[in-house]
Amino acid sequence: MDENLASKPPKIVNDSNVIVRDGKQSDKDGINYIISQGFMEDVLFIIGKTNDVEKDEKACLSMVNSIKKDVKDVLVAEKNGKIVGICEMKYSNTKDNDDNAAKEFSLLTKLKCFLSFGMSEHLLKLEDGECHLNLLAVDKELRGNGVGKILLHSAHQEAIRRGFRKIFLFVYLENFQGKRLYESFGYLPKTLFIINKYFAFGNKGGYKMEKKL
Ligand SMILES: CC(C)(COP(=O)(O)OP(=O)(O)OC[C@H]1O[C@@H](n2cnc3c(N)ncnc32)[C@H](O)[C@@H]1OP(=O)(O)O)[C@@H](O)C(=O)NCCC(=O)NCCS
């Protein structure tokens, strides 16, 4: 049996107010805001958390802005002219533009960045013909309304259009909701990583999940 038939197909509710399109350079601020909101805990793990939520939010956005300068291979979901979700892909035939050096941060932060991103690239190395769903995030206020599913579906369509037949992603062990979402789309957990606490992913570990397109 085709392994991708093992799970129930996801229910994708088409919201006519939500459009998905290619992200442009001028979307950078909106995209980076959604990324910093969606991955705040991970970024704070690298730069260090204070007790000041506002300060942490600003520092997190600043870190994301310093890494993500170019908008590349990002789909955005837009609702009433506002970016409400993003999906960033990595394709084996295009070059990664992220600047993982985090130049304007402390030496310790730079070191953590270097180790974390290096580890991530090593674990999630792209083979020919593969693509990687690197980031998926939806505005906090709008989660649970189907935007994530619309983006995931669009990302698969785009990958197929580009000729890719296999996609993978990384999901934290404790992200039950994310894992369930991916399973409903036919992703299967292939490798379990238990990751050392020195890396950005903390000591949480996670699954590399794969799907045939
Ligand atoms: C994961 C994420 C992108 C999902 O986006 P979303 O727009 O909320 O997802 P959807 O509404 O399309 O729903 C996906 C599933 O999760 C459930 N769900 C999603 N967000 C929820 C929320 N805030 N509350 C309750 N249920 C939620 C939905 O019920 C749905 O499952 P179901 O249809 O089987 O019930 C979003 O939660 C997010 O941005 N999380 C933070 C970043 C992150 O963890 N990204 C994934 C990293 S691997």
The ligand as a Gaussian input file, in Angstrom:
#p B3LYP/6-31G(d) Opt

LIG

0 1
 C        1.142000      24.993000      13.371000
 C        0.365000      26.195000      12.827000
 C        1.102000      26.766000      11.642000
 C       -1.009000      25.709000      12.379000
 O       -1.683000      26.789000      11.742000
 P       -3.255000      26.987000      11.925000
 O       -3.726000      27.994000      10.939000
 O       -3.527000      27.274000      13.314000
 O       -3.736000      25.552000      11.506000
 P       -5.180000      25.108000      11.001000
 O       -6.209000      26.037000      11.525000
 O       -5.106000      24.941000       9.529000
 O       -5.411000      23.755000      11.735000
 C       -4.497000      22.747000      11.899000
 C       -4.962000      21.795000      12.979000
 O       -4.528000      22.179000      14.273000
 C       -5.657000      22.576000      15.083000
 N       -5.353000      23.918000      15.583000
 C       -4.526000      24.763000      15.048000
 N       -4.378000      25.847000      15.797000
 C       -5.143000      25.725000      16.817000
 C       -5.404000      26.552000      17.906000
 N       -4.844000      27.737000      18.113000
 N       -6.266000      26.098000      18.770000
 C       -6.826000      24.926000      18.585000
 N       -6.609000      24.116000      17.567000
 C       -5.775000      24.500000      16.684000
 C       -6.843000      22.593000      14.217000
 O       -7.918000      22.144000      14.939000
 C       -6.448000      21.709000      13.079000
 O       -6.695000      20.368000      13.322000
 P       -8.116000      19.732000      12.971000
 O       -8.612000      20.377000      11.726000
 O       -7.795000      18.282000      12.817000
 O       -8.951000      20.038000      14.136000
 C        0.170000      27.292000      13.916000
 O       -0.384000      26.706000      15.041000
 C        1.453000      28.021000      14.312000
 O        1.811000      29.029000      13.708000
 N        2.147000      27.523000      15.349000
 C        3.414000      28.137000      15.803000
 C        4.553000      27.804000      14.875000
 C        4.696000      26.308000      14.690000
 O        4.663000      25.555000      15.648000
 N        4.888000      25.883000      13.423000
 C        5.071000      24.502000      13.079000
 C        6.467000      24.112000      13.331000
 S        6.782000      22.466000      12.845000

